[in-house]
């Protein structure tokens, strides 16, 4: 009887190790896909790229929140985190840049810190409260990821020639166009620069203003913008092209200190955006992690055992 129960426990342990190894392999794959798609999303900002990026990130984060409940040794956790960071680093196209290395190290330390926080909460709790423990872990993980994303974006830009890729600018500009159109009369992605300026001036001019005066005002305004901003705006071009030309001219005119300030401001902006997105993702990730946690318990891959402990107290 004892031999049978011992054999059952051995089989269960093998199955559990297999499940844990599978989660480790999946997390490494998600880490690699995260790094790969993050590098390419800045060059090819398409819906499919961002979809794969989001799936990879959610998959990786979901496994990260489960690790304090599965891995009991900090040393093993350090090794697992190192493999995950290495997989992500191999997926990056600009992996040799110094800022990428700094961001990767900071993310690695964030993963370790979140694990230590989770294990401390787990050991201090009399009853295991999954949601409470994970909720205290996630801010550390999300901050690490936000810093890494911000540094990765900044690292992809050159200090000597700060610019934004045209396709990235168009992606952001087109996404914000419906909101701009609600506040700016005559704004549309389909009209040319001169047509937009004509509509804007016409909306702000008396009804009796002639077309000749409006056309003259458009010419003068476009010439003044080109001269003041050192830009080359084509009146027959699209509005997105005009705004990109203005942004390019302003960035090209910055000195080294100005470029550093621009990069720093961009990094802070990306960090803020990443933190905002992470706030929404946290709830999705916690729900997914809790579901997997309950499935692992119900299938017997891990179980909760009550443990009696003795504690010294002082009685006066």
C-alpha positions in Angstrom: 0.0 0.0 0.0 2.8 2.3 0.9 4.7 1.4 -2.3 1.5 2.2 -4.3 1.0 5.6 -2.7 4.8 6.3 -3.0 4.5 5.5 -6.7 1.5 7.7 -7.1 3.3 10.6 -5.5 6.3 10.1 -7.7 4.1 10.1 -10.8 2.4 13.2 -9.6 5.7 14.9 -9.0 6.9 14.0 -12.5 3.7 15.4 -14.0 4.0 18.5 -11.9 7.6 19.1 -13.0 6.5 18.6 -16.6 3.7 21.2 -16.2 6.2 23.7 -14.6 8.7 23.0 -17.3 6.0 23.6 -19.9 5.1 27.0 -18.3 8.8 27.9 -18.3 9.2 27.1 -22.0 6.0 29.1 -22.8 7.2 32.1 -20.8 10.6 32.0 -22.6 8.8 31.8 -26.0 6.5 34.7 -25.0 9.6 36.7 -23.8 11.2 36.2 -27.2 8.1 37.2 -29.1 7.8 40.3 -26.9 11.3 41.4 -27.7 10.9 40.5 -31.4 7.6 42.3 -31.9 8.6 45.3 -29.7 11.6 46.0 -32.0 9.5 45.7 -35.2 6.4 47.6 -33.9 8.4 50.8 -33.9 9.3 50.3 -37.6 6.1 48.6 -38.7 3.3 50.0 -36.5 0.5 47.7 -37.8 -2.4 46.2 -36.0 -1.1 42.6 -36.5 2.2 43.5 -35.0 0.6 45.2 -31.9 -1.7 42.2 -31.6 1.2 39.7 -31.4 3.0 42.1 -29.0 0.0 42.3 -26.7 -0.6 38.5 -26.7 3.1 37.8 -26.0 3.2 40.3 -23.2 0.0 39.1 -21.5 1.2 35.5 -21.8 4.6 36.3 -20.2 3.1 38.4 -17.4 0.5 35.8 -16.6 3.2 33.2 -16.0 5.3 35.7 -14.1 2.5 36.2 -11.5 2.3 32.5 -11.0 6.0 31.9 -10.3 5.9 32.7 -6.6 3.3 30.0 -6.1 5.2 27.4 -8.2 8.9 28.1 -7.6 10.0 27.9 -4.0 13.7 28.6 -4.4 15.0 32.1 -5.1 18.1 30.7 -6.8 16.0 28.8 -9.3 13.9 31.9 -9.8 17.0 33.9 -10.6 18.0 31.3 -13.2 14.5 31.2 -14.7 14.3 35.0 -14.9 17.8 35.1 -16.5 16.6 32.7 -19.2 13.5 34.8 -19.9 15.5 38.0 -20.1 18.0 36.3 -22.4 15.2 35.1 -24.7 13.7 38.6 -24.8 17.1 40.1 -25.5 17.7 37.7 -28.4 14.5 38.8 -30.0 15.5 42.4 -30.0 16.9 43.8 -33.2 19.0 46.5 -31.4 20.2 44.2 -28.6 23.7 45.6 -28.4 22.8 49.2 -27.6 23.8 50.4 -24.1 20.3 51.6 -23.2 18.9 48.2 -24.1 21.4 46.5 -21.8 20.4 48.9 -19.0 16.7 48.3 -19.5 17.2 44.5 -19.6 19.1 44.5 -16.4 16.5 46.8 -14.7 13.7 44.5 -15.9 15.6 41.5 -14.6 15.9 43.0 -11.1 12.2 44.0 -11.2 11.3 40.3 -11.9 13.4 39.2 -9.0 12.0 41.9 -6.7 8.4 41.0 -7.6 9.1 37.3 -6.9 10.7 38.1 -3.5 7.7 40.3 -2.7 5.3 37.6 -3.7 7.1 34.9 -1.7 7.3 37.2 1.4 3.5 37.8 1.2 2.9 34.1 0.7 5.0 33.1 3.7 3.5 35.8 5.9 -0.1 35.0 5.1 -1.9 32.4 7.3 -4.3 31.7 4.4 -3.2 31.9 0.8 -4.9 34.8 -0.9 -3.9 34.7 -4.5 -5.5 38.0 -5.6 -4.0 40.0 -2.7 -0.5 38.6 -3.2 -0.5 39.2 -7.0 -2.0 42.6 -6.6 1.0 43.6 -4.5 3.4 42.1 -7.0 2.1 43.5 -10.2 3.2 47.2 -9.7 6.8 46.1 -9.5 6.6 44.1 -12.6 4.7 46.7 -14.6 7.2 49.4 -13.6 10.0 47.3 -14.8 8.3 46.7 -18.1 7.4 50.4 -18.5 11.0 51.5 -17.9 12.3 48.8 -20.4 9.9 49.9 -23.1 10.7 53.6 -22.6 14.5 52.9 -22.8 14.0 50.6 -25.8 12.2 53.3 -27.8 14.7 56.0 -26.9 17.6 53.6 -27.8 16.1 53.2 -31.2 16.6 56.9 -31.9 20.0 58.5 -32.7 21.3 61.3 -30.5 22.9 62.9 -33.5 19.8 62.9 -35.6 16.6 62.6 -33.5 13.7 61.8 -35.8 10.5 59.8 -35.9 10.1 57.2 -38.7 7.5 58.4 -41.3 5.3 55.3 -41.0 5.2 55.6 -37.2 4.2 59.3 -37.4 1.5 58.4 -39.9 0.2 55.7 -37.6 0.0 58.0 -34.6 -1.4 60.9 -36.7 -4.1 58.9 -38.4 -5.2 57.4 -35.1 -5.7 60.9 -33.6 -7.3 62.4 -36.7 -11.0 61.7 -35.6 -10.4 63.5 -32.3 -8.7 66.5 -34.0 -11.6 66.8 -36.5 -14.0 67.4 -33.7 -12.2 70.5 -32.6 -10.7 71.9 -35.8 -13.2 72.9 -38.5 -12.3 71.6 -42.0 -9.7 69.1 -40.8 -9.7 65.8 -42.8 -7.0 63.4 -43.8 -8.3 63.4 -47.4 -7.8 67.1 -48.2 -4.6 68.8 -49.2 -2.8 71.4 -47.0 -4.1 74.4 -49.1 -7.6 73.0 -49.0 -7.4 72.6 -45.2 -6.1 76.2 -44.8 -8.8 77.5 -47.1 -11.5 75.8 -45.1 -10.0 77.0 -41.8 -9.6 80.6 -43.0 -13.1 80.6 -44.6 -14.7 79.4 -41.3 -13.0 82.3 -39.4 -13.6 85.0 -42.0 -16.7 87.2 -42.8 -19.1 85.7 -45.3 -18.4 88.4 -47.9 -14.7 87.6 -48.0 -13.7 86.8 -51.6 -12.0 83.6 -52.7 -9.0 85.7 -54.0 -8.3 87.1 -50.5 -8.6 83.6 -49.0 -6.2 82.1 -51.5 -3.8 85.0 -50.8 -4.0 84.4 -47.1 -3.3 80.7 -47.6 -0.2 81.5 -49.6 1.1 84.0 -47.1 0.5 81.7 -44.1 2.2 78.7 -45.8 5.2 80.9 -46.7 5.5 82.3 -43.2 5.4 78.8 -41.7 8.1 77.6 -44.1 10.3 80.6 -43.3 9.8 80.6 -39.6 10.2 76.8 -39.1 12.7 76.2 -41.9 10.3 73.7 -43.3 9.3 72.8 -46.9 5.5 72.4 -46.9 3.9 71.6 -50.2 0.5 73.1 -50.6 -0.8 70.2 -52.7 0.5 67.6 -50.2 -1.4 65.8 -47.5 -1.9 67.3 -44.0 0.0 64.4 -42.4 3.0 65.1 -44.6 2.9 68.8 -43.6 2.9 68.1 -39.9 5.7 65.5 -40.4 7.8 68.1 -42.2 7.3 70.6 -39.4 8.2 68.0 -36.8 11.3 67.0 -38.8 12.4 70.5 -39.3 12.1 71.3 -35.6 14.0 68.2 -34.5 16.8 68.8 -37.1 17.2 72.3 -35.7 18.0 71.1 -32.2 21.5 71.2 -30.8 23.0 68.3 -28.9 21.6 69.5 -25.6 18.2 70.0 -27.2 18.3 66.5 -28.6 19.1 65.1 -25.2 16.1 67.0 -23.7 13.9 65.8 -26.6 15.0 62.2 -26.0 14.4 62.5 -22.2 10.9 64.0 -22.8 10.1 61.3 -25.2 11.3 58.7 -22.7 9.1 60.1 -20.0 6.1 60.3 -22.3 6.6 56.6 -23.4 7.0 55.6 -19.7 3.7 57.4 -18.8 1.9 55.8 -21.7 3.2 52.3 -20.8 2.2 52.8 -17.2 -1.3 53.8 -18.3 -1.6 50.7 -20.5 -0.3 48.5 -17.7 -3.0 49.7 -15.4 -5.6 48.2 -17.8 -3.6 45.1 -18.5 -3.1 44.3 -14.8 -6.8 43.4 -14.3 -6.8 41.1 -17.4 -3.5 39.4 -16.3 -4.7 38.9 -12.7 -8.0 37.3 -14.0 -6.1 35.0 -16.4 -3.5 34.1 -13.7 -6.2 33.3 -11.2 -8.0 31.0 -13.7 -4.8 29.1 -14.4 -4.0 28.9 -10.7 -7.4 27.3 -10.0 -7.0 24.9 -12.9 -3.6 23.7 -11.6 -5.1 23.2 -8.2 -8.1 21.3 -9.6 -6.0 19.0 -11.8 -3.6 18.2 -8.9 -0.5 19.8 -10.3 -0.1 21.6 -7.0 -2.1 21.6 -3.8 -2.7 23.6 -0.7 -1.5 22.0 2.6 -2.2 23.3 6.0 0.9 23.6 8.1 1.1 24.0 11.9 3.8 26.3 13.2 4.9 27.2 16.6 5.6 30.8 17.4 7.4 32.3 20.5 5.4 35.0 22.4 6.2 37.0 25.5 3.7 36.8 28.3 3.8 39.4 31.1 
